[in-house]
Amino acid sequence: LPNHYLDLRQAKAFRYWPEEGCIPSLSVDDSIQLCAPILKNSIKATAMRFDLRMGISAGGDSRKSLAASRDVKDKIYFFTHEPTQRIDLPKDIEIPARLLPRLGLEHHNLGWQLMDNEFRKYYESSTTWAREEKGHIAYTLFKHFGPDTMVLNSNISEVAQCNYWLPKSKINGEGVAMINSLNHPFAIREFQKWVDGARSACSAAKMNILDLFFLEQRMGRWAMDALSKYDITHETFIPYNNRHLHCLMLAINERYRRDRRWDVIIKDIKYMWPEVLSEPINP
């Protein structure tokens, strides 16, 4: 899992983060002023070194990345790819298609392409439990981009949005299995092991254990599994994959972050590039 190292002599994995005192207490404005330079300079450094492509949807996470790219926007190729059937797909294409030209940028809508037999062979042999839909997306990106590109992904930015909630009495293996729709004795037993190992670290760091659960379990499994399916076509850069940034984002009192509120994200965007809000987020 993320935040662990493997001790080969003991044949055990040990968590090294979060650590005591790593999460300060900050106001919303102070957090934003500390987070913005990290995001902006991470994207700037990557755009200066690589052929950088950035996926844009109608959501808040990619909008925040767009705002952080202001200094190097002319070096970035902005795109939306068409996934399989989704009811929100039109907005994910229409909003970037209106917004980017308004900012003087070109929007590229990548048409859906099905894997050919040769690509399918390599795709299915390169990843565990290869999924058909991900294979078509990987092939679409490969046909449009070629193998020498770096794609910016905005996952993990959700870490400060209090994605999970449970009463304290239910923060156990059964509770976290329930919020993941995995009501199976094996899942409950393994999640209980995770909870037992995470409690002391989260207590010392003053970190909500469910925020760490999101990072280590959801992002460490779901997101990384998805990204591993694309690594035969391009490299991926996630500017939010930064523990110091996580600490600064989580330093804001939860009352400003819970219930998937957009308040902090909108303030982030206004601070970095307010014109990016000329189109609504997830209408």
Salt bridges, closest charged atoms under 4 A:
ASP51 OD2 - ARG53 NH2 2.85
ASP88 OD2 - ARG86 NH2 2.87
ASP92 OD2 - ARG86 NH2 2.74
GLU106 OE2 - HIS108 NE2 3.44
GLU124 OE2 - ARG120 NH1 3.55
GLU132 OE1 - ARG120 NH1 2.97
GLU132 OE2 - HIS136 NE2 3.23
GLU133 OE1 - ARG131 NH2 3.90
GLU190 OE2 - LYS193 NZ 3.18
GLU216 OE1 - ARG15 NH2 2.77
ASP225 OD1 - LYS229 NZ 2.81
ASP268 OD2 - LYS64 NZ 3.24
GLU279 OE1 - ARG98 NH2 2.88
GLU279 OE2 - ARG102 NH1 3.20
